[in-house]
């Protein structure tokens, strides 16, 4: 019998990816700068994006118990899409919000570059006959999550001091 929670996690991740697409569309259409009142709401969207990445990590970790290669590949591709959308969301927020992605680094590597490298690595794992290195992917995304959480907390404290 197949590991049932992996399917539930994948379905939930797909829902979150769809919400990310909608958020990205709104951010692309909105060209006005975000005022102080809306800044805290924007941080909530960033927190939700981070929670989606956490769901992605759990979903990727669940692939170790899935014997169906199609399901494993679907999880990896959905995860790559999730991380790509997160990169685009951060870049869209940078246009309207006082965050500077080039200053956010992870082991002296720009965060966005690290995210793009991780997406490339995930995509390279699709179609392999050997088991995919899910632990390595999960660890990389977890480091990205921790960096984002840190900067979101800093931004939130800064904004609360301004309002």
N, C-alpha and C positions, 0 to 999 in steps of 0.2 A: 504494500500500500504506500502511496506517495505521501510525502510530508505536507499535510494540508495547510498549515499556517503560511507556508511559502506562497501559496496561491493568494491567500488573503492579504498578505503583505504586498505582493505585487499589484493586486487590484487597488489597494489603498495608495500605493506609490503612483500608479497611473492617474488616479484622481488628483493627487497633489501636483503632478506634472501638468495636468490640464489647468489647474488653478494658477500655476506659474506662468503658463502661456497667456492667460487672461491678464495677469498682473503686468507682464511684459508689454502686452498690447496697450494697456492704459498708460504705462510709463513712456512708451514711445510716442503716443499721441499728445501727452501732456508736455508742453514745452516751457511752462512757467516755473519759476523757482518755487520751492516749497517754503512756506512761511513757518514761523516758529511753532504755531499751534499744530500744523499738519506734520511737523517734523517728528513729533512723538508717535503719531499714527504710522508714519513711514518706518520708524524703528520696529513697530509691531509687525509690519510686513517683512522686514528683514529677519526678525525672530522666527516668523512662520517659515521663511525660506530655510533658516538653519534647522528648524524642526523637521522639515522635509528631507534635508541632508541626513539627519539622524535616522529617519525612517529608511532612507536609502541604505545606510550602513547595515541596519538590522536585516533588510531584505537581501542584501548581498551576502551577508553571513549565513542566511538561511539556504543559499544555493548549495552549500556543502552537503545538505541532506536530500537534495533533489536529484533523482536519477535520470530524469527526462532532460536530454540535451537541449531540446527546443525551449523548455521553460527556463533553463539556466541562461541560454542566450537571450531570451526575452528580458529577463531580469537585468542582465548586463547592459543591453541596449537601452532599456528604460532608465537605468542608472546613469548611463552616459548622457542621455538627453536631459535628465534632471540636473546634472552638474553643469552642462552647457548652458541651460536656461538660467541657472544660478549666476553664472559668469556674466551673461547678458543683462540680467536684472541688476547686478552690482554696477555694471557700466552705465546702465540707464539711470540708476540712482545717483551716480557720480555727477551726471549732467545737472541734476536738479537739487542736489543735497550736498552739504559740506563734508563729503568724505573724499579722501584722496587715495585711490587704489594703489598708486605707485609707491606710497609710503607704507602700505601694509605688506609686510614680508613674512615669509616662513622659512627659517634657516637661510636668511639672506637672499632668498629667491622671491620675486614678486608673487603675491598670492594668486593673482589672475593667471600668471604663467604656470604656477603649480597646478591650478585647477585644469588648465588646458592640457598639461602634460598627463594628468590623471585621466582625463577623458580619452586621450589618445591611447593610453595604456589599457583602459577598459575595452576600448574598441578593438585593440590588438588581441585581446583575450577571447573575443567572440570567434567561434568556429574551431577553436583548438580541440583536439581529441583528448588531450591530457587535462586533468582538473585545472580550472582557472585559479590563479593565486588570490583567492578572495580575502585572505587575511591581510595581504599587502595592500590591496585596494581599500579595504575597510580602515586600515591604519592611516593611510594617506588622507582619506576623506575625514577621518576623525581629527587629524591635525588641522585641516582646513576649518572644520567646525569650531575647534577651540580658538583659533585665531579670530574668526568672525565674531564669536561670542565676546571675546575680549574687547574688540573694537566697538561692538554694539553697546556694551556696558559703558565704555568710556564716552561714547557719543550720547548716551542717555543721561549720564551724569552731567555732561557739559550742557545739554539742552535744558535740563531741569534747573541748572544754575542760572540760565539765561531767562527763563520764563517767569 
